[in-house]
Amino acid sequence: MEKNPYIELAECLLPEEMIEYFEVVKVDKTKETLDVTLEERDNGVDGYTAGQLRPNGFYEESIVRDYPVRGRKMSFHIKRRRWVETETGRSVSRRWDLVAEGTRFSKEFAAFLKDMLGQ
């Protein structure tokens, strides 16, 4: 099956490490917005070996705003995965630092705005 060209384009816009850990599953385009939905890949969590964790769905999606693209507001809808330790039943997830502190913007976009505004 041929890949959706919007998904391929979205993958080109994302930092390489995002593509390593997240899969672009949907791209919605309107006159004003470009919304990219990402789901964390089932790659497990550092420090655990195969069989120690089992997938347990996703957390509620987070929305991160990024650079506007061709006049459209761009947002990433990020679905982080969670796992359960098979022996203890304890919930486990990967720790992410995707959003600039005190904002709902990506770190790169927040740094751009800060620099542009001279702060």
VEXDREN-2710 file (C-alpha; in Angstrom, 1 decimal):
% VEXDREN-2710
k/r/px/py/pz
1/MET/0.0/0.0/0.0
2/GLU/1.3/3.4/-1.0
3/LYS/2.1/5.9/1.9
4/ASN/-0.1/9.0/2.2
5/PRO/2.0/11.9/0.8
6/TYR/0.9/14.2/3.7
7/ILE/2.3/11.7/6.2
8/GLU/5.6/11.5/4.2
9/LEU/5.8/15.4/4.3
10/ALA/5.0/15.5/8.0
11/GLU/7.9/13.0/8.6
12/CYS/10.2/15.4/6.8
13/LEU/9.2/18.3/9.1
14/LEU/9.9/16.4/12.3
15/PRO/13.2/16.1/14.1
16/GLU/14.8/12.7/13.4
17/GLU/14.6/11.5/17.0
18/MET/10.8/12.0/16.8
19/ILE/10.5/9.7/13.8
20/GLU/12.5/7.1/15.7
21/TYR/10.1/7.0/18.6
22/PHE/6.8/8.1/17.1
23/GLU/4.8/7.1/14.0
24/VAL/2.8/9.7/12.0
25/VAL/-0.6/8.1/11.8
26/LYS/-2.8/10.9/10.5
27/VAL/-2.5/14.4/8.9
28/ASP/-5.5/16.7/8.8
29/LYS/-5.4/19.9/6.7
30/THR/-7.9/22.7/6.7
31/LYS/-7.6/26.3/5.4
32/GLU/-6.3/27.4/8.8
33/THR/-4.6/24.4/10.3
34/LEU/-2.3/21.5/9.8
35/ASP/-2.8/18.8/12.5
36/VAL/-0.3/15.9/12.6
37/THR/-1.2/12.9/14.9
38/LEU/1.7/10.9/16.3
39/GLU/1.6/7.7/18.2
40/GLU/4.6/6.4/20.2
41/ARG/6.0/3.3/18.7
42/ASP/6.0/0.1/20.8
43/ASN/9.8/0.1/21.2
44/GLY/9.7/-0.6/25.0
45/VAL/11.4/1.4/27.7
46/ASP/15.1/1.7/28.4
47/GLY/16.2/-0.6/31.3
48/TYR/13.6/-3.3/30.5
49/THR/14.2/-6.5/28.5
50/ALA/11.8/-8.2/26.1
51/GLY/8.9/-9.8/28.0
52/GLN/9.2/-7.6/31.1
53/LEU/6.6/-5.1/29.7
54/ARG/3.4/-5.4/27.8
55/PRO/1.6/-2.6/26.0
56/ASN/-1.3/-1.0/27.9
57/GLY/-2.8/1.6/25.6
58/PHE/-2.1/5.3/25.4
59/TYR/-2.3/8.3/27.7
60/GLU/-4.6/11.2/26.8
61/GLU/-3.2/13.0/23.7
62/SER/-1.2/16.1/24.2
63/ILE/-1.3/19.0/21.7
64/VAL/1.9/20.9/20.9
65/ARG/1.9/23.9/18.7
66/ASP/4.8/24.4/16.3
67/TYR/5.9/26.7/13.5
68/PRO/3.1/27.9/11.2
69/VAL/3.4/26.2/7.8
70/ARG/2.3/28.3/4.7
71/GLY/0.0/30.4/6.9
72/ARG/-1.6/27.4/8.6
73/LYS/-1.3/26.9/12.4
74/MET/0.6/23.6/12.9
75/SER/-0.2/21.3/15.8
76/PHE/1.1/17.9/16.8
77/HIS/-1.3/15.6/18.5
78/ILE/0.9/13.3/20.5
79/LYS/-0.2/10.0/21.9
80/ARG/2.3/8.6/24.4
81/ARG/2.2/4.9/25.0
82/ARG/2.1/3.2/28.4
83/TRP/3.3/-0.3/29.4
84/VAL/2.7/-2.5/32.4
85/GLU/5.4/-4.5/34.1
86/THR/4.4/-8.1/33.7
87/GLU/5.5/-9.2/37.2
88/THR/4.3/-6.3/39.3
89/GLY/1.5/-4.7/37.3
90/ARG/3.1/-1.3/37.7
91/SER/2.5/1.2/35.0
92/VAL/5.6/2.3/33.0
93/SER/6.1/5.0/30.4
94/ARG/9.0/6.7/28.7
95/ARG/10.0/10.1/30.0
96/TRP/9.6/12.9/27.4
97/ASP/10.5/16.5/27.4
98/LEU/8.7/17.7/24.2
99/VAL/7.2/21.0/25.3
100/ALA/9.1/24.2/26.3
101/GLU/8.5/24.8/30.0
102/GLY/5.6/27.1/30.7
103/THR/4.2/26.9/27.2
104/ARG/2.3/24.6/24.9
105/PHE/4.8/25.2/22.1
106/SER/7.5/22.9/20.9
107/LYS/11.0/23.7/22.3
108/GLU/12.2/24.8/18.8
109/PHE/9.3/27.1/18.2
110/ALA/9.4/28.6/21.7
111/ALA/13.2/29.3/21.3
112/PHE/12.4/31.0/17.9
113/LEU/9.8/33.2/19.4
114/LYS/12.0/34.1/22.4
115/ASP/14.8/35.1/20.1
116/MET/12.5/37.0/17.8
117/LEU/11.1/39.0/20.7
118/GLY/14.5/39.6/22.2
119/GLN/13.8/37.7/25.5
END
